[in-house]
């Protein structure tokens, strides 16, 4: 059996691979390592007076992102996987 190079896969390819090969713990760990290396976006701090509104706006934006990206024309570029 040959070694699989997870580093050569895009985020989308790696995610698709480990979803098809759920028993491959190395693939799952490679994906987790990759997404944990991404910078985290801070929406609001707990003491922010507008905390609830900012969190709700961020949730709405995240929920609407798949809809808006599916309505955009296909540019031939692979979308980045932000999950």
N, CA, C and O atoms as a GROMACS GRO file, in nm:
protein
  332
    1UNK      N    1   0.084  -0.119   0.000
    1UNK     CA    2   0.000   0.000   0.000
    1UNK      C    3   0.088   0.124   0.000
    1UNK      O    4   0.182   0.134   0.079
    2UNK      N    5   0.059   0.219  -0.087
    2UNK     CA    6   0.141   0.339  -0.097
    2UNK      C    7   0.096   0.443   0.005
    2UNK      O    8  -0.020   0.446   0.047
    3UNK      N    9   0.190   0.528   0.042
    3UNK     CA   10   0.160   0.636   0.135
    3UNK      C   11   0.085   0.746   0.061
    3UNK      O   12   0.116   0.776  -0.054
    4UNK      N   13  -0.013   0.804   0.126
    4UNK     CA   14  -0.091   0.912   0.066
    4UNK      C   15  -0.035   1.044   0.115
    4UNK      O   16  -0.012   1.062   0.235
    5UNK      N   17  -0.013   1.136   0.022
    5UNK     CA   18   0.042   1.267   0.058
    5UNK      C   19  -0.074   1.364   0.080
    5UNK      O   20  -0.126   1.423  -0.014
    6UNK      N   21  -0.112   1.381   0.206
    6UNK     CA   22  -0.223   1.469   0.239
    6UNK      C   23  -0.187   1.615   0.214
    6UNK      O   24  -0.275   1.696   0.184
    7UNK      N   25  -0.058   1.648   0.225
    7UNK     CA   26  -0.016   1.787   0.205
    7UNK      C   27  -0.036   1.833   0.061
    7UNK      O   28  -0.052   1.952   0.036
    8UNK      N   29  -0.038   1.740  -0.033
    8UNK     CA   30  -0.056   1.778  -0.173
    8UNK      C   31  -0.202   1.800  -0.208
    8UNK      O   32  -0.233   1.849  -0.317
    9UNK      N   33  -0.293   1.763  -0.117
    9UNK     CA   34  -0.436   1.779  -0.141
    9UNK      C   35  -0.482   1.918  -0.098
    9UNK      O   36  -0.430   1.975  -0.002
   10UNK      N   37  -0.580   1.971  -0.171
   10UNK     CA   38  -0.643   2.095  -0.127
   10UNK      C   39  -0.729   2.065  -0.004
   10UNK      O   40  -0.750   1.949   0.029
   11UNK      N   41  -0.777   2.167   0.061
   11UNK     CA   42  -0.865   2.146   0.177
   11UNK      C   43  -0.988   2.067   0.137
   11UNK      O   44  -1.030   1.975   0.209
   12UNK      N   45  -1.047   2.102   0.024
   12UNK     CA   46  -1.168   2.034  -0.023
   12UNK      C   47  -1.138   1.888  -0.056
   12UNK      O   48  -1.214   1.799  -0.019
   13UNK      N   49  -1.027   1.864  -0.125
   13UNK     CA   50  -0.989   1.727  -0.160
   13UNK      C   51  -0.964   1.643  -0.035
   13UNK      O   52  -1.008   1.528  -0.028
   14UNK      N   53  -0.895   1.699   0.062
   14UNK     CA   54  -0.866   1.626   0.185
   14UNK      C   55  -0.994   1.594   0.261
   14UNK      O   56  -1.011   1.484   0.313
   15UNK      N   57  -1.084   1.691   0.267
   15UNK     CA   58  -1.211   1.668   0.336
   15UNK      C   59  -1.290   1.558   0.265
   15UNK      O   60  -1.344   1.469   0.330
   16UNK      N   61  -1.297   1.565   0.134
   16UNK     CA   62  -1.369   1.462   0.058
   16UNK      C   63  -1.304   1.325   0.078
   16UNK      O   64  -1.373   1.224   0.090
   17UNK      N   65  -1.171   1.323   0.081
   17UNK     CA   66  -1.099   1.196   0.098
   17UNK      C   67  -1.134   1.133   0.234
   17UNK      O   68  -1.169   1.015   0.240
   18UNK      N   69  -1.123   1.212   0.342
   18UNK     CA   70  -1.147   1.148   0.472
   18UNK      C   71  -1.294   1.115   0.493
   18UNK      O   72  -1.326   1.026   0.571
   19UNK      N   73  -1.385   1.186   0.425
   19UNK     CA   74  -1.526   1.148   0.434
   19UNK      C   75  -1.552   1.015   0.362
   19UNK      O   76  -1.640   0.939   0.403
   20UNK      N   77  -1.477   0.987   0.256
   20UNK     CA   78  -1.491   0.861   0.185
   20UNK      C   79  -1.415   0.747   0.253
   20UNK      O   80  -1.449   0.630   0.238
   21UNK      N   81  -1.311   0.783   0.329
   21UNK     CA   82  -1.227   0.684   0.395
   21UNK      C   83  -1.227   0.712   0.546
   21UNK      O   84  -1.125   0.746   0.604
   22UNK      N   85  -1.344   0.696   0.606
   22UNK     CA   86  -1.363   0.732   0.746
   22UNK      C   87  -1.273   0.657   0.842
   22UNK      O   88  -1.251   0.702   0.955
   23UNK      N   89  -1.222   0.544   0.801
   23UNK     CA   90  -1.132   0.468   0.888
   23UNK      C   91  -0.989   0.519   0.885
   23UNK      O   92  -0.906   0.475   0.965
   24UNK      N   93  -0.958   0.611   0.794
   24UNK     CA   94  -0.822   0.663   0.782
   24UNK      C   95  -0.801   0.775   0.884
   24UNK      O   96  -0.827   0.892   0.857
   25UNK      N   97  -0.753   0.736   1.000
   25UNK     CA   98  -0.732   0.832   1.109
   25UNK      C   99  -0.626   0.935   1.074
   25UNK      O  100  -0.634   1.049   1.119
   26UNK      N  101  -0.526   0.897   0.995
   26UNK     CA  102  -0.421   0.991   0.956
   26UNK      C  103  -0.478   1.103   0.870
   26UNK      O  104  -0.438   1.219   0.884
   27UNK      N  105  -0.572   1.069   0.781
   27UNK     CA  106  -0.634   1.171   0.696
   27UNK      C  107  -0.717   1.267   0.782
   27UNK      O  108  -0.713   1.389   0.763
   28UNK      N  109  -0.792   1.211   0.875
   28UNK     CA  110  -0.873   1.294   0.964
   28UNK      C  111  -0.784   1.386   1.047
   28UNK      O  112  -0.815   1.504   1.062
   29UNK      N  113  -0.675   1.333   1.100
   29UNK     CA  114  -0.584   1.414   1.180
   29UNK      C  115  -0.518   1.522   1.096
   29UNK      O  116  -0.500   1.635   1.142
   30UNK      N  117  -0.482   1.489   0.972
   30UNK     CA  118  -0.422   1.588   0.882
   30UNK      C  119  -0.519   1.703   0.856
   30UNK      O  120  -0.479   1.819   0.852
   31UNK      N  121  -0.648   1.670   0.838
   31UNK     CA  122  -0.748   1.774   0.815
   31UNK      C  123  -0.766   1.860   0.940
   31UNK      O  124  -0.772   1.983   0.931
   32UNK      N  125  -0.775   1.796   1.056
   32UNK     CA  126  -0.789   1.873   1.181
   32UNK      C  127  -0.669   1.963   1.203
   32UNK      O  128  -0.684   2.079   1.242
   33UNK      N  129  -0.549   1.911   1.179
   33UNK     CA  130  -0.428   1.993   1.195
   33UNK      C  131  -0.432   2.114   1.102
   33UNK      O  132  -0.395   2.224   1.141
   34UNK      N  133  -0.478   2.090   0.980
   34UNK     CA  134  -0.482   2.198   0.882
   34UNK      C  135  -0.582   2.307   0.923
   34UNK      O  136  -0.549   2.426   0.917
   35UNK      N  137  -0.701   2.268   0.965
   35UNK     CA  138  -0.799   2.371   0.999
   35UNK      C  139  -0.764   2.439   1.132
   35UNK      O  140  -0.802   2.555   1.152
   36UNK      N  141  -0.695   2.371   1.220
   36UNK     CA  142  -0.655   2.434   1.346
   36UNK      C  143  -0.540   2.532   1.329
   36UNK      O  144  -0.515   2.612   1.419
   37UNK      N  145  -0.471   2.528   1.216
   37UNK     CA  146  -0.362   2.622   1.189
   37UNK      C  147  -0.414   2.754   1.132
   37UNK      O  148  -0.340   2.852   1.126
   38UNK      N  149  -0.538   2.756   1.091
   38UNK     CA  150  -0.596   2.879   1.035
   38UNK      C  151  -0.612   2.984   1.144
   38UNK      O  152  -0.641   2.951   1.259
   39UNK      N  153  -0.594   3.109   1.108
   39UNK     CA  154  -0.618   3.215   1.206
   39UNK      C  155  -0.766   3.220   1.243
   39UNK      O  156  -0.854   3.202   1.159
   40UNK      N  157  -0.791   3.243   1.367
   40UNK     CA  158  -0.929   3.248   1.416
   40UNK      C  159  -0.979   3.392   1.412
   40UNK      O  160  -0.908   3.486   1.449
   41UNK      N  161  -1.101   3.407   1.368
   41UNK     CA  162  -1.163   3.539   1.360
   41UNK      C  163  -1.239   3.564   1.490
   41UNK      O  164  -1.328   3.487   1.526
   42UNK      N  165  -1.206   3.670   1.559
   42UNK     CA  166  -1.274   3.704   1.683
   42UNK      C  167  -1.390   3.798   1.649
   42UNK      O  168  -1.370   3.905   1.592
   43UNK      N  169  -1.510   3.754   1.684
   43UNK     CA  170  -1.630   3.830   1.651
   43UNK      C  171  -1.653   3.939   1.754
   43UNK      O  172  -1.678   4.054   1.718
   44UNK      N  173  -1.643   3.905   1.880
   44UNK     CA  174  -1.666   4.001   1.989
   44UNK      C  175  -1.607   3.944   2.117
   44UNK      O  176  -1.600   3.823   2.135
   45UNK      N  177  -1.566   4.032   2.205
   45UNK     CA  178  -1.518   3.986   2.336
   45UNK      C  179  -1.637   3.978   2.431
   45UNK      O  180  -1.737   4.047   2.411
   46UNK      N  181  -1.627   3.895   2.535
   46UNK     CA  182  -1.741   3.877   2.627
   46UNK      C  183  -1.790   4.007   2.693
   46UNK      O  184  -1.908   4.018   2.727
   47UNK      N  185  -1.701   4.103   2.712
   47UNK     CA  186  -1.743   4.226   2.778
   47UNK      C  187  -1.791   4.334   2.680
   47UNK      O  188  -1.817   4.447   2.721
   48UNK      N  189  -1.801   4.300   2.552
   48UNK     CA  190  -1.848   4.392   2.450
   48UNK      C  191  -1.997   4.419   2.472
   48UNK      O  192  -2.074   4.324   2.482
   49UNK      N  193  -2.039   4.545   2.479
   49UNK     CA  194  -2.182   4.574   2.501
   49UNK      C  195  -2.271   4.527   2.385
   49UNK      O  196  -2.391   4.505   2.405
   50UNK      N  197  -2.215   4.512   2.266
   50UNK     CA  198  -2.292   4.466   2.150
   50UNK      C  199  -2.265   4.319   2.119
   50UNK      O  200  -2.280   4.276   2.005
   51UNK      N  201  -2.226   4.243   2.221
   51UNK     CA  202  -2.188   4.102   2.203
   51UNK      C  203  -2.295   4.022   2.130
   51UNK      O  204  -2.266   3.958   2.029
   52UNK      N  205  -2.418   4.025   2.180
   52UNK     CA  206  -2.526   3.945   2.121
   52UNK      C  207  -2.550   3.980   1.975
   52UNK      O  208  -2.565   3.892   1.890
   53UNK      N  209  -2.553   4.108   1.944
   53UNK     CA  210  -2.579   4.151   1.807
   53UNK      C  211  -2.465   4.107   1.714
   53UNK      O  212  -2.490   4.063   1.602
   54UNK      N  213  -2.342   4.120   1.760
   54UNK     CA  214  -2.227   4.082   1.677
   54UNK      C  215  -2.224   3.931   1.652
   54UNK      O  216  -2.193   3.887   1.541
   55UNK      N  217  -2.254   3.853   1.754
   55UNK     CA  218  -2.256   3.708   1.738
   55UNK      C  219  -2.368   3.666   1.643
   55UNK      O  220  -2.347   3.582   1.556
   56UNK      N  221  -2.484   3.724   1.659
   56UNK     CA  222  -2.596   3.692   1.571
   56UNK      C  223  -2.565   3.732   1.426
   56UNK      O  224  -2.600   3.659   1.333
   57UNK      N  225  -2.500   3.845   1.407
   57UNK     CA  226  -2.463   3.889   1.272
   57UNK      C  227  -2.361   3.793   1.210
   57UNK      O  228  -2.370   3.761   1.091
   58UNK      N  229  -2.266   3.746   1.290
   58UNK     CA  230  -2.166   3.652   1.240
   58UNK      C  231  -2.231   3.519   1.202
   58UNK      O  232  -2.193   3.457   1.102
   59UNK      N  233  -2.327   3.475   1.281
   59UNK     CA  234  -2.399   3.350   1.251
   59UNK      C  235  -2.479   3.365   1.122
   59UNK      O  236  -2.477   3.277   1.037
   60UNK      N  237  -2.549   3.478   1.108
   60UNK     CA  238  -2.625   3.503   0.985
   60UNK      C  239  -2.533   3.504   0.862
   60UNK      O  240  -2.565   3.446   0.758
   61UNK      N  241  -2.419   3.569   0.877
   61UNK     CA  242  -2.323   3.577   0.766
   61UNK      C  243  -2.273   3.438   0.729
   61UNK      O  244  -2.261   3.406   0.610
   62UNK      N  245  -2.244   3.356   0.827
   62UNK     CA  246  -2.197   3.220   0.801
   62UNK      C  247  -2.305   3.136   0.733
   62UNK      O  248  -2.276   3.059   0.642
   63UNK      N  249  -2.429   3.152   0.777
   63UNK     CA  250  -2.539   3.076   0.719
   63UNK      C  251  -2.570   3.120   0.576
   63UNK      O  252  -2.610   3.039   0.493
   64UNK      N  253  -2.553   3.248   0.547
   64UNK     CA  254  -2.584   3.301   0.415
   64UNK      C  255  -2.470   3.279   0.316
   64UNK      O  256  -2.492   3.287   0.195
   65UNK      N  257  -2.350   3.252   0.362
   65UNK     CA  258  -2.235   3.236   0.273
   65UNK      C  259  -2.255   3.125   0.171
   65UNK      O  260  -2.224   3.147   0.054
   66UNK      N  261  -2.305   3.007   0.208
   66UNK     CA  262  -2.324   2.903   0.105
   66UNK      C  263  -2.424   2.944  -0.002
   66UNK      O  264  -2.406   2.911  -0.120
   67UNK      N  265  -2.528   3.016   0.035
   67UNK     CA  266  -2.628   3.061  -0.062
   67UNK      C  267  -2.568   3.160  -0.160
   67UNK      O  268  -2.588   3.147  -0.281
   68UNK      N  269  -2.496   3.258  -0.110
   68UNK     CA  270  -2.442   3.360  -0.198
   68UNK      C  271  -2.333   3.304  -0.288
   68UNK      O  272  -2.320   3.348  -0.402
   69UNK      N  273  -2.254   3.208  -0.239
   69UNK     CA  274  -2.149   3.152  -0.324
   69UNK      C  275  -2.207   3.064  -0.432
   69UNK      O  276  -2.148   3.052  -0.539
   70UNK      N  277  -2.323   3.002  -0.408
   70UNK     CA  278  -2.384   2.918  -0.511
   70UNK      C  279  -2.450   3.002  -0.619
   70UNK      O  280  -2.478   2.951  -0.727
   71UNK      N  281  -2.475   3.129  -0.592
   71UNK     CA  282  -2.539   3.216  -0.689
   71UNK      C  283  -2.437   3.290  -0.774
   71UNK      O  284  -2.474   3.354  -0.873
   72UNK      N  285  -2.310   3.282  -0.738
   72UNK     CA  286  -2.208   3.352  -0.814
   72UNK      C  287  -2.168   3.268  -0.934
   72UNK      O  288  -2.177   3.145  -0.930
   73UNK      N  289  -2.122   3.333  -1.041
   73UNK     CA  290  -2.081   3.258  -1.160
   73UNK      C  291  -1.959   3.171  -1.131
   73UNK      O  292  -1.878   3.203  -1.044
   74UNK      N  293  -1.948   3.062  -1.203
   74UNK     CA  294  -1.836   2.971  -1.187
   74UNK      C  295  -1.714   3.032  -1.254
   74UNK      O  296  -1.716   3.055  -1.375
   75UNK      N  297  -1.609   3.057  -1.178
   75UNK     CA  298  -1.488   3.118  -1.231
   75UNK      C  299  -1.384   3.015  -1.267
   75UNK      O  300  -1.278   3.048  -1.320
   76UNK      N  301  -1.413   2.887  -1.238
   76UNK     CA  302  -1.316   2.783  -1.264
   76UNK      C  303  -1.218   2.764  -1.150
   76UNK      O  304  -1.135   2.674  -1.153
   77UNK      N  305  -1.228   2.849  -1.050
   77UNK     CA  306  -1.140   2.838  -0.935
   77UNK      C  307  -1.211   2.758  -0.826
   77UNK      O  308  -1.332   2.770  -0.808
   78UNK      N  309  -1.134   2.676  -0.756
   78UNK     CA  310  -1.191   2.596  -0.649
   78UNK      C  311  -1.217   2.685  -0.528
   78UNK      O  312  -1.128   2.760  -0.489
   79UNK      N  313  -1.336   2.679  -0.468
   79UNK     CA  314  -1.362   2.762  -0.350
   79UNK      C  315  -1.280   2.714  -0.232
   79UNK      O  316  -1.249   2.596  -0.220
   80UNK      N  317  -1.245   2.806  -0.144
   80UNK     CA  318  -1.174   2.767  -0.023
   80UNK      C  319  -1.272   2.709   0.075
   80UNK      O  320  -1.388   2.752   0.080
   81UNK      N  321  -1.229   2.612   0.151
   81UNK     CA  322  -1.315   2.545   0.247
   81UNK      C  323  -1.293   2.610   0.383
   81UNK      O  324  -1.185   2.597   0.441
   82UNK      N  325  -1.391   2.679   0.434
   82UNK     CA  326  -1.380   2.751   0.560
   82UNK      C  327  -1.441   2.678   0.678
   82UNK      O  328  -1.455   2.740   0.783
   83UNK      N  329  -1.477   2.554   0.669
   83UNK     CA  330  -1.540   2.481   0.777
   83UNK      C  331  -1.441   2.436   0.878
   83UNK      O  332  -1.478   2.373   0.977
   0.00000   0.00000   0.00000
